[in-house]
Amino acid sequence: MELMIAAGKAVPRLQLEHGLAVDRVYTGSFMTSLDMAGFSITLMKADPAILRRLDAATKAPYWPVGVGGNRPPAKIPVPLPPSHLTKNDERVGNNLSRFDDLKSYSNIKTLSRPQQFSEEGRVLEVAIQAAAAAVINLRDSLNEWDSKAGDGDCGSTMFRGATAILEDMKKYYPLNDATETVYEMGSSIRRVMGGTSGIIYDIFFKAAYGQLKAKNHQIIEPVHWADALEAAIAAVSKYGGARAGYRTLLDALIPASLVLKERLTAGDDPADAFVLASEAALAGAESTKLMQAQQNESFEMSVSERLYDRSQDDSMPLPESLDEGVTAVTAAVMKPQRPLAGRATYISGEILASVPDPGAVAAASWFRAAALAVKEKCQAS
């Protein structure tokens, strides 16, 4: 009943306030969680071809019928056999999504771990290893904090992403090509991480990759990494709706980004600049204990109002393919009456004051571990 009430409120607002044509509405418990208070609203830009596929008959016994659809309920209670898609098949599919013309398939080269490493490749490897290990070691602590200020699975979700990255790096990451490695890390995240953290880090890596790819650098310099981090933060802020002070991973990454840019501009040694930035990230994560949830005035808030005055406002279009999953754009289609602060939206101030935001701690920890590993590697060289 509660979900139907929410849908009944959301649809008229989408139509009247946002001018959207709502062709199908699916309401139900599609992704559940233990002790999670709240609901989400997901929007997908659909063309006639997608609508036909949504309405097509299926052997999936629990596929819902969308309100307004012309298809009667499916009466074929026979589940489809499990997919036998291999990891390599999946990777080829991910690579194909980057090509507009499927005839380019024959020109795609499957990425793989290099036989010989460049100096940049070796540094990138130790940074990724250290960052993933830091997240893995924090699993229980993150879950404990998240059990007080969320649904208790932040550590497990981050653990899945970190272990997938380590496993895929052994075979697939082209570590001598930093830009493509960033893309592949995002691919690992999309494959195994669910929940809000999975969506946020998917956006994060896509934006970082887009920034690096657009500049087409032969060698990724420290300032390029700083630009990629800034672009990733802006994208997460845009699509996640958070900014500084909202008790999210951005409270760790925003100060890190600012300090990194400042120290690099001042001419500091790049390794030292990253370490100083990581200290700012740790301080930012710790400061989330003192934060109360902030009020969001409108879902329509622009990127410049949220974080930075960026000109590339359309640099991160909403994904439209079913393969990538539909981006959950807002539970704030209705102007929110409760504070917007990530997982802390519905938690009392007394509880929030006792724990840091686990997402911020995770971000600060992997940033710190990567920075220290790079500094140690540079000193040993």
Buried (B, 14 or more C-beta within 10 A) or exposed (E): EEEEEBBEEBBEEBEEEEEBEBBBBBBEEEEEBEEBEEBEBBBBEBEEEBBEEBBEEBEEEEBBBBEEBEBEEBEEEEEEEEEEEEEEEBBBEBBBEEEEEEEEEEEEEEBEBBEEBBEBBBBBBBBBBBBBBBBBBBBEBBBBBBBEBBBBBBBBBBBBBBBBBBBBBEEBBBBBBBBBBBBBBBBBBBBBBBBBBBBBBBBBBBBBBBBBBEEEBEEBEBBBBBBBBBBBBBBBBBBBBBBBBBBBBBBBBBBBBBBBBBBBEEEBEBBBBBBBBBBBBBBBBBBBBEBEBBEBEEBEBEBEEBBBEBEBEEBBEEBEEEEBBBBBBBBBBBEBEEBBBBBBBBBEEEEBEEBBBBBBBBBBBBBBBBBBBBBEBBEEE
